[in-house]
Amino acid sequence: YGGSSLSSMEKMKAIAKRIKAAKVSHTQVVVVVSAMGQTTNNLIKMANSAVKNPTKRELDMLLSTGEQVSTSLLAMMLNEMDEKAMSLNGFQAGIQTEGLYTKNKIKDIDITRIKQYLNDDYIVVITGFQGYNPLIGDITTLGRGGSDTTAVALAAKFNCPCDIFTDVDGIHTVDPRRYQDAKRLESITYEEMSELAFLGARVMEGRAVEIAQKYGVKLRVAQAHANTQGTIIKEKDAMIEEKHITGISVKDDIMMITLHRLPSPEKSVAELFSKLADQEINVDMISQTLLEDGTISIAFTCDSEEIEGVRETINAMHAQYPDFFVDEDSELSKVSVVGIGMRSQSGVAARMFRLLSHNQITFKLVTTSDISISYTIPTQNIDQTVALIAKEFNL
């Protein structure tokens, strides 16, 4: 259950009733929950108001408390409804992680303790978003959307289906908050959902979909407070392949950085992206132009929140390459069209470029994969662009 479905005591009690009903039909039930409502965002704000640069280790310690509140309260409610329930944090649930603070990944899950409670007829309520990293001996978090990853990883270990409950009634062709006529999809492929998620769609976390595909976990995304069919995420079939475009993804708060007249292309570019990696900065779209004097201009995009780390990297580059100069473009968004039908049907790129040109919508960068095309668009034009694309491809 996502945080929006647990944002009040009344909503949480309604969820507890749904879980009690699920226990009747499924016998054994494991529930994974996020923090209530805006808890994680509020904790981040609290940390930033306390100190200028909170350490990531202490951030993990702080942020992990949000899910512990949800699990304990939900378990209390279930117990009051005469259901045996037990709450477990990431460490107690045997969720072993590895990697960097605030961005850990699940390495393995020891489900022994969970099985014991299930065999004793307990409903087991587990914190999403967190685990225990045995190499450093600390509780760590999995990054945004980590509760989805926790739920799917547990389903993979138990070889069972996984329902993801959120505030929308399934996966839509477009975020209905951006385009009110968006259609709900009855099904979507793992591959398309993973691509949409990594390109910015927030309804599912990309790593969670990858795990589901790898281990064959049957996924359903549905509304938490309504009895809706939702959307099934599954392997591809012939019917899905007939459509050019399955959906649109939008990611806001994009920065584009352009380094002009950077010398020694092979060496300087390698150093640039190595330094960005050392700062744990995720670079997205990249474009390189070779100039007549043998220097290059290279542009890339990243999340706006990463800009301070980017600036530090560029300042370090100036010590070795003092002659290049930099442009920063902000207030950009990325719009992407995704569909596995693009593999076998041509013309999507032509229609997209024609559509943008006809409506005088400028774009900065373009990238493609075999099932997607992405454009950086001025944020002020993003809603218009989404509506035009949705109408063009009947989404």
Secondary structure as the mmCIF struct_conf table of DSSP 4:
data_model
#
loop_
_struct_conf.conf_type_id
_struct_conf.id
_struct_conf.beg_label_comp_id
_struct_conf.beg_label_asym_id
_struct_conf.beg_label_seq_id
_struct_conf.end_label_comp_id
_struct_conf.end_label_asym_id
_struct_conf.end_label_seq_id
HELX_RH_3T_P HELX_RH_3T_P1 GLY A 3 LEU A 6
BEND BEND1 SER A 7 SER A 8
HELX_RH_AL_P HELX_RH_AL_P1 MET A 9 HIS A 26
BEND BEND2 THR A 27 GLN A 28
STRN STRN1 VAL A 30 VAL A 33
BEND BEND3 MET A 36 MET A 36
TURN_TY1_P TURN_TY1_P1 GLY A 37 GLN A 38
HELX_RH_AL_P HELX_RH_AL_P2 THR A 39 ALA A 50
BEND BEND4 LYS A 52 ASN A 53
HELX_RH_AL_P HELX_RH_AL_P3 LYS A 56 GLU A 80
TURN_TY1_P TURN_TY1_P2 MET A 81 ASP A 82
STRN STRN2 ALA A 85 LEU A 88
TURN_TY1_P TURN_TY1_P3 GLY A 90 GLY A 94
STRN STRN3 ILE A 95 LEU A 100
TURN_TY1_P TURN_TY1_P4 TYR A 101 THR A 102
STRN STRN4 LYS A 103 ILE A 109
HELX_RH_AL_P HELX_RH_AL_P4 THR A 112 ASN A 119
TURN_TY1_P TURN_TY1_P5 ASP A 120 ASP A 121
HELX_LH_PP_P HELX_LH_PP_P1 TYR A 122 TYR A 122
STRN STRN5 ILE A 123 THR A 127
BEND BEND5 GLY A 128 PHE A 129
STRN STRN6 GLN A 130 ASN A 133
TURN_TY1_P TURN_TY1_P6 PRO A 134 GLY A 137
STRN STRN7 ASP A 138 THR A 141
TURN_TY1_P TURN_TY1_P7 ARG A 144 GLY A 145
HELX_RH_AL_P HELX_RH_AL_P5 GLY A 146 PHE A 158
TURN_TY1_P TURN_TY1_P8 ASN A 159 ASN A 159
STRN STRN8 CYS A 162 THR A 166
BEND BEND6 ASP A 167 GLY A 170
STRN STRN9 HIS A 172 HIS A 172
BEND BEND7 THR A 173 VAL A 174
TURN_TY1_P TURN_TY1_P9 PRO A 176 ARG A 178
TURN_TY1_P TURN_TY1_P10 GLN A 180 ASP A 181
HELX_LH_PP_P HELX_LH_PP_P2 ALA A 182 LYS A 183
STRN STRN10 ARG A 184 ARG A 184
HELX_LH_PP_P HELX_LH_PP_P3 LEU A 185 LEU A 185
BEND BEND8 GLU A 186 GLU A 186
STRN STRN11 SER A 187 THR A 189
HELX_RH_AL_P HELX_RH_AL_P6 TYR A 190 PHE A 198
TURN_TY1_P TURN_TY1_P11 LEU A 199 GLY A 200
BEND BEND9 VAL A 203 MET A 204
HELX_RH_AL_P HELX_RH_AL_P7 GLY A 206 TYR A 215
TURN_TY1_P TURN_TY1_P12 GLY A 216 GLY A 216
STRN STRN12 LEU A 219 GLN A 223
TURN_TY1_P TURN_TY1_P13 ALA A 224 HIS A 225
BEND BEND10 ALA A 226 ALA A 226
STRN STRN13 THR A 231 LYS A 234
HELX_RH_AL_P HELX_RH_AL_P8 ALA A 238 GLU A 241
TURN_TY1_P TURN_TY1_P14 GLU A 242 GLU A 242
BEND BEND11 HIS A 244 HIS A 244
STRN STRN14 GLY A 247 LEU A 262
BEND BEND12 PRO A 263 SER A 264
HELX_RH_AL_P HELX_RH_AL_P9 PRO A 265 ASP A 278
TURN_TY1_P TURN_TY1_P15 GLN A 279 GLU A 280
STRN STRN15 ILE A 286 LEU A 290
TURN_TY1_P TURN_TY1_P16 GLU A 292 ASP A 293
BEND BEND13 GLY A 294 GLY A 294
STRN STRN16 ILE A 296 ASP A 303
HELX_RH_3T_P HELX_RH_3T_P2 SER A 304 GLU A 306
HELX_RH_AL_P HELX_RH_AL_P10 ILE A 307 GLN A 320
TURN_TY1_P TURN_TY1_P17 PRO A 322 ASP A 323
STRN STRN17 PHE A 325 VAL A 338
HELX_RH_3T_P HELX_RH_3T_P3 ILE A 340 ARG A 343
TURN_TY1_P TURN_TY1_P18 SER A 344 SER A 344
HELX_RH_AL_P HELX_RH_AL_P11 VAL A 348 HIS A 358
TURN_TY1_P TURN_TY1_P19 ASN A 359 GLN A 360
BEND BEND14 LYS A 364 LYS A 364
STRN STRN18 VAL A 366 SER A 369
TURN_TY1_P TURN_TY1_P20 ASP A 370 ILE A 371
STRN STRN19 SER A 372 PRO A 378
HELX_RH_3T_P HELX_RH_3T_P4 THR A 379 ASN A 381
HELX_RH_AL_P HELX_RH_AL_P12 ILE A 382 GLU A 392
TURN_TY1_P TURN_TY1_P21 PHE A 393 ASN A 394
#
